[in-house]
Amino acid sequence: MLQHLSETYDFISQHITEPPETGIILGTGLGRLAGEIKAEQTLSYADIPHFPVSTVESHSGKLIYGTLGGKRVLAMQGRFHYYEGYSMQQITYPVRLMHHLGIKTLYISNVAGAMNLSYHKGDLVLLDDHINLQTANPLTGLNWDGFGPRFPDMSEPYDQEMIHTAWQIAKEEGYRIHKGVYVAVPGPNLETRAEYRFLRTIGADLVGMSTVPEVIVAKHQGMKVFAASIITDIGDPDNLEPVSVAEIIQIAGEAEPKLTRLFYRMINEYNF
């Protein structure tokens, strides 16, 4: 991995003028923020040495370098998932690269289903904690101390100062906002009624198929992490309805301007 990172770093360094300050990972149907970036370089994942290629149709697969307001950012427009057949190390490779480039703060977005029935479709949820049920961990294997400690602390996976700031911004903007516990499952199928009951019983408010591997690796490297979800479906086991990917993308698209505004203000108005 160190050799691959060095080669990817050398390639990326040829396309950027100054080190980026902030990393961004944009999930399903959440590419609008990319349009707010004054792009200096847009690279297809397929053209970047040792980068995986997104196979999900709602993920465009581009790495964007530029400025968002007054901050230099590196944004992933599309991420990788365990269900695509990638290893956890491949999924989190871009986060390793971001840290190698000097990025200390990572913003992550996703869409999720809600087991907490106080949530509504289109609501924003700030991730306060998570449960990893993905059966694999990106830190498995030999540990290189240059990345981080063998047993990294996870008592605060999501930065509390950033959560507090996001909450205040959302209230100012008039958004419905929650804080919740996210559970990551392997996917790609959605959950059964019994699985929704189980996930709620173990303390999860919302469920998805991403984010947690990237957070683990970011924290391993000492990065600050902020993550937010858009609720696209409700996992009520007593009133469960079929959900289509098209509907998920539609709801994400309708709610996306809120998340774009939230990320934009956090990145530009605060120094995390």
N, C-alpha and C positions, 0 to 999 in steps of 0.2 A: 504493500500500500504506500509506503514512504516513497518508493521509486515512482509509482504512478502519480502520486500527489505532486512530486517535483516536476514531472513532465507536464501535468495539467496546469500547474502554477506557471511554468515557463510560457505555455501557450496563452493563457489568460493575460499574463503580464504584457504580452505584445499588443493587446487590444484595449488596455486601460491606461489612462494618463496619470491618475492619482488613486491611492488606495481607497476603496469604499469604506464608509463608516458603519453602514447598516446592511444586514442581510434580510431578505424577504422571501418567504415561500408561499405561493398563491395556489390554492386548491381548486376543486371542481367548480367550474362556472364563476370563478372569482378573479378573472383576468383584467377587470376594468382598471385596477390600480396601475397596471402596467402602462396603460394609456396616459396616466398622469406623469409618468417618468419622462424627462427630457433625455431620450436615449442617445448615447454616444456610440454604443455598440450593441447589436442584437445578434447573438450567436445561437444557432441551432444546436441542440444537445448532440445530434449526430456528428457534428463537426468538431466537438471538443474531445480531446484524447481521454480515454478511460471513463467517459461519462456514460451512464445508462441512457436509454432512450425511452421516453414515456410511451406506453401502448394504449393508454386510455383516451378515448376520442375527445373528452372534454378538457384534456390537458394539452396545451399547444406545444410544449417542449422547447422553450426558448429561455436563454439566459440573457438578461438585460442589464447593461451597465449604463449609468447616467446619473442625473440629479433629480431628486424629488423635492421641489421647493429649493431649499438651500443646502440639502444634504446629499452626499454621494452615496448611492445605493447599488447593491447587486441583487437583482430579483430573479427568482425562478418562476417562470410562468408555466406551471405544471410540475408535479412531483412524481415520485416513484412509490409503489406500493408492494407490500409483501405478496399479495395475491397475483401480481404480475409475474412472479417466479424469480424475482431478484432476491439476493441474500440481504440480510440486514446491513452488512457492510456496504453493499452497493447502494442501498436506499439512502444511507446517511453519508455517502461519499461527498456530495455537494456541501454538507455542513462542515466536514473536515476541510474542504477547500476554502470555504468562507473564513474559517478561523486561520488558515494558513495565509490568507490575504490580509489578515489583521482585523477582521470584523469581530466586534465584541458583543454586539446586540443583534438578536434574531427575532423577527416578527413572523408568525405563522398563522395562516387562515385555513379553514376547512368547512365542510358542511357536515351536519350530524343529524341523527335521529334522537328524539327526546323520549326518555322514560319518565322524566319529571313532568307531570301533567299540568303544572302551572305555566309551562312554556307553550308558546304558540308558534306556528309556522312563520318564518321570517324574523323571529326574534334573534338578537345577538346574545351570545353567552361567552363570558370571559372565563377561560380555563383557570381554575384555582388549584386543581390537583388532577391526578390521573391514576388509572388502574391499567396495567399492561397484561392483556390476555392473548397476545399475539404468538405465544409459544416459543419465541426466539428473542434474543437480545443482541443488539449491535456491538456490545462490549465482550461478547464471548470470544475466547481465544487468548493468545498472548497479549499482554498489555505493554504498550510503550509509554514510559513515564513522561515523554515529551508531549503526549496528547493529554494525559491526566492520570489521576491515581487509579490503582487497581479496583478500589471499592469507593466510587464517588458517592458523596452524600446527596440524597434526594429529598431532604426535608422541605425544600422550597423550590420545586421544579419551575414554577412560574413566578416571575419577579413581582413581589407585592406592591412595590412603589408604582410599577407600571400598571398593575391592575387597578389601583386606587385612582391613578390619573385617567385611565380609560373610562372608569365608572363616572368620574366627574364630567368628562367630555361628552359622554353619551347622554347624561342628564341635561347638560346644556343644549344639546342638539335635539332633545325630545325623543330619543330612541327608547324602545322597550329593551331593557338590559338585565342580565342575570349573571351570577357567578355560579359555576358548577364543576362537578367532577366528571371528567371524560374517560370513558373506557374504550381502549383500542382492541378490536377483534380482527382476526385474520381476513375475513371476507372470502370471496366477493359477494356471496349471497347475503341478503338481508336476514334479519333475525326471526325466529319463530316466536309464537306467543310465550312459550315456556322460557325461551332464552331472554326475552324482554323482562319477564318476571324475575328471573335469576339476576340479571344485571342490575335491576333496580334494588333487589334485596341486598346485594353486596355493596351498595352505596354509590352507584353511578347515576348521574343525572342525564347524560347524553352519551351516544355511542357512535363510533366511526371506525375507519379502517386505516388511519394514518397518524401522523403527528408525533406520537409517543416515541418512535425510534429516533427521530430528529431531535426531540427534546433531550433524550438520554445522552446522545452524543454531544449536543451543545453544552449541557451541564458538565459532562465529563471534561470538556475543554475550558470550563469556567466562564462560559458566555451567559449573558442575561437573556432570558426568553420571555416573550409575550405571545400568547395564542388566543384566538377568538374563533368561535364557530357561528355559522348561520344555521338555525334549525329549519330543516326542509321537510321533515316528516315526524309524525307522532307515533311512538311505539306503545300504544295503549293495548295491552293484551286482551282486554275485555271488549274492545271495539276496533280491532285491527283491520285495516283496509290495505289492499294491494298498493304498492308504490312503484311508479315507473321512473327510470332514469331521466326521462324527458321532463317529468314533473319536478324532480329534484333540481335539475338544471334551471328550470323556469323560476322556481321559488328563489334559488340562489341568485339568479340574475336580477330579480325584483328587489331583493334585499341588499344587493351588492353596493349600491351607492352609499349606504349607511356605513358599511365596513370600510369602504374606500376613504370616506371622510374621516372616520376614526383613526385609521392608520396614518393618513396624511397629516392630521393635526398632531398626533403623538410624535411622529418622526420630525416634524418641522418646529414644533413649539417647545419641545423638551429635549434635554441632553441626558439620555440614559446611558 
